[in-house]
Amino acid sequence: MPQSEWFQNWFNSPYYHQLYQYRDQEEATRFMLRLLDFLKPAPASKMIDIACGEGRHAITLANQGYEVVGVDLATASIQKAKQHSLPNLNFYVQDMRLPFFINYFDYAFNFFTSFGYFDALRDHQAAALQFANCLRPGGTLVIDYLNEITSRKNLVPEETQQRDGRTFYIRRYLEQGYFIKEISFLDAEGNERHYQERVAAFGLQDFEKLFNRLGMVLCRTFGDYNLQPFEPEQSPRLILIFQKQKNVG
């Protein structure tokens, strides 16, 4: 895989975790418990957290007694996540575009806008295919994504953020169908470092188009982590719940 893909370099960097350290376990736990209360999974359901990062959500799922697998491309994140491995919780380094499990999981989760990273539509289609393939017929897929409508309206072009004495300079803009975030800062040696995030400005219809062709039917949408209804012009998030049709192999 080319080293130029932004997410491999940035997500494996310790600075990524420093910038986003406010994503704490308590926040993840509250959201997951609300989601589980809605989904009502059967005891010992098999679940996968795709692009799991350091495993916040996967840990919560495992603590509820489910059989959980977490996968992520970032080796550094998986190494940290493995510190929390349990008999019912395992982590693996995995590119979401490549096959991992077939017709195995009851539930698949993809949280915190961990999709839409790729430059080519075929790569998004490849990832969507693996999301669908890893589920058993009748299984459920949950995708937590930004709401591209409100993200456009509320885009903050420039800001600085302080984290543990380090200043991150952030610039945001929309270009050719992607939300782009440029991140600059000085490392401990005083050298300027620069990273970029690129996320496709996918909306509700884009996701339906991607997944309907794979036998995945949209069952429900929510607009925030409190599971309020999705309001296109107001909601901060787009949370989609798909079900894999039982006649799909």
Secondary structure as UniProt FT lines:
FT   TURN            3..4
FT   HELIX           6..11
FT   HELIX           14..19
FT   TURN            20..22
FT   HELIX           25..39
FT   TURN            43..44
FT   STRAND          46..50
FT   TURN            53..54
FT   HELIX           56..63
FT   TURN            64..65
FT   STRAND          67..72
FT   HELIX           75..81
FT   HELIX           82..84
FT   TURN            87..88
FT   STRAND          89..93
FT   TURN            96..97
FT   STRAND          105..110
FT   HELIX           121..133
FT   STRAND          135..146
FT   HELIX           148..153
FT   STRAND          158..163
FT   TURN            164..165
FT   STRAND          166..175
FT   TURN            176..177
FT   STRAND          178..186
FT   TURN            188..189
FT   STRAND          192..200
FT   HELIX           204..212
FT   TURN            213..215
FT   STRAND          216..222
FT   TURN            225..226
FT   TURN            232..234
FT   STRAND          237..244
FT   TURN            246..247
//
